[in-house]
Amino acid sequence: MELKLDGLCVVTDGRSLVRDLSLKVLTGQVVGLVGPNGSGKSTALRCVYRALRPSSGTIWVGDRDLARLPLRHSARTIAATTQDGAVDFDFTVEEVVALGRAPHLRGNQALGARERALCVSAMERLDIGHLAHRGVLTLSGGERQRVLLARALVQEPDILILDEPTNHLDVRHQVELLALLRASGLTVLVVLHDLNLAAAACDRIGVLARGSLVASGPPEDVLTAELVADVFGVTASVVPHPLTGGPQLLYSIGSSR
Ligand SMILES: Nc1ncnc2c1ncn2[C@@H]1O[C@H](COP(=O)(O)OP(=O)(O)OP(=O)(O)O)[C@@H](O)[C@H]1O
């Protein structure tokens, strides 16, 4: 299902956090949103998973205006993981993952065999099967992040919204997660700080700076040394990935040695 942000604006206390953001994620595409700290990435995502009402603009989910969709309908269609991955209660891992089915159930309806199998499969895909009976509050940051991703997958959404899903993950789990996203066939909008991961995993990249989209397109068109210097204030060399030919950034870190 296609996701389209059309002229999205968020104004809080007279300050524009997101300015006239238009961005399309075609069905089954992975689109990365990158940009410096405070550039409005999470604010834009919060509008898509309905934690925040935009000041103006429209979010189209397929051919439907998100603001007019019943909450239960959008909860079935869009799954999200947030940046801090906060979990307040000491549920077990399998209980948290099962919560992903909530938009599909009525009241206290129990999970059926298919739904339980879905939860087991998602835990296996995220390499957390061995943690099923652990309390989530006892988990490491990366383990907890994988639990929340499993919960998002069992929701069986059409659209996944992920805010820095790799930030606590070790390199193996980063690579596995991005491979899983690419193989999922879902429409994915993901905030990533690691530009090299974004280049490797995304069909297209949008760059936000001070709330505005300053570039968007395939990674090789967007991730240029000039853009990285302009937007992030960092000197980088862009070299082709030896296997894929995609752009990879090498940073110079000043040193007296
Ligand atoms: N509720 C709010 N009230 C006032 N300012 C806010 C609010 N929420 C976010 N901001 C500000 O809006 C700006 C954009 O925040 P946002 O979290 O969207 O940035 P971000 O690009 O996701 O940053 P980061 O990379 O650090 O996660 C920041 O300056 C932030 O302090």
The ligand as a Tripos MOL2 file, in Angstrom:
@<TRIPOS>MOLECULE
LIG
   31    33     1     0     0
SMALL
NO_CHARGES

@<TRIPOS>ATOM
      1 N1          6.3120   18.8590   21.6670 N.pl3     1 LIG1
      2 C1          7.3070   19.6690   21.2940 C.ar      1 LIG1
      3 N2          7.3370   20.9480   21.7170 N.ar      1 LIG1
      4 C2          8.3350   21.7740   21.3180 C.ar      1 LIG1
      5 N3          9.3490   21.4160   20.5260 N.ar      1 LIG1
      6 C3          9.3630   20.1420   20.0840 C.ar      1 LIG1
      7 C4          8.3600   19.2090   20.4350 C.ar      1 LIG1
      8 N4          8.6490   18.0300   19.8660 N.ar      1 LIG1
      9 C5          9.7990   18.2160   19.1730 C.ar      1 LIG1
     10 N5         10.2380   19.4920   19.3190 N.ar      1 LIG1
     11 C6         11.4230   20.0810   18.7090 C.3       1 LIG1
     12 O1         11.2670   19.9150   17.3040 O.3       1 LIG1
     13 C7         12.5360   19.7090   16.6940 C.3       1 LIG1
     14 C8         12.4680   18.4410   15.8620 C.3       1 LIG1
     15 O2         12.4090   17.3230   16.7540 O.3       1 LIG1
     16 P1         12.4440   15.8410   16.2260 P.3       1 LIG1
     17 O3         12.4080   14.9400   17.4050 O.co2     1 LIG1
     18 O4         11.3950   15.6800   15.2060 O.co2     1 LIG1
     19 O5         13.8640   15.8070   15.5240 O.3       1 LIG1
     20 P2         14.6750   14.5820   14.9130 P.3       1 LIG1
     21 O6         15.0890   14.9980   13.5360 O.co2     1 LIG1
     22 O7         13.8970   13.3290   15.0320 O.co2     1 LIG1
     23 O8         15.9360   14.5700   15.8580 O.3       1 LIG1
     24 P3         16.9290   13.4010   16.3850 P.3       1 LIG1
     25 O9         17.7930   13.0390   15.2160 O.co2     1 LIG1
     26 O10        17.7080   14.1040   17.4510 O.co2     1 LIG1
     27 O11        16.1100   12.2680   16.8980 O.co2     1 LIG1
     28 C9         13.5610   19.6660   17.8050 C.3       1 LIG1
     29 O12        14.1710   20.9420   17.9180 O.3       1 LIG1
     30 C10        12.7160   19.3790   19.0590 C.3       1 LIG1
     31 O13        13.3140   19.9340   20.2140 O.3       1 LIG1
@<TRIPOS>BOND
     1     1     2 1
     2     2     3 ar
     3     2     7 ar
     4     3     4 ar
     5     4     5 ar
     6     5     6 ar
     7     6     7 ar
     8     6    10 ar
     9     7     8 ar
    10     8     9 ar
    11     9    10 ar
    12    10    11 1
    13    11    12 1
    14    11    30 1
    15    12    13 1
    16    13    14 1
    17    13    28 1
    18    14    15 1
    19    15    16 1
    20    16    17 2
    21    16    18 1
    22    16    19 1
    23    19    20 1
    24    20    21 2
    25    20    22 1
    26    20    23 1
    27    23    24 1
    28    24    25 2
    29    24    26 1
    30    24    27 1
    31    28    29 1
    32    28    30 1
    33    30    31 1
@<TRIPOS>SUBSTRUCTURE
     1 LIG1         1 GROUP 0 **** ****
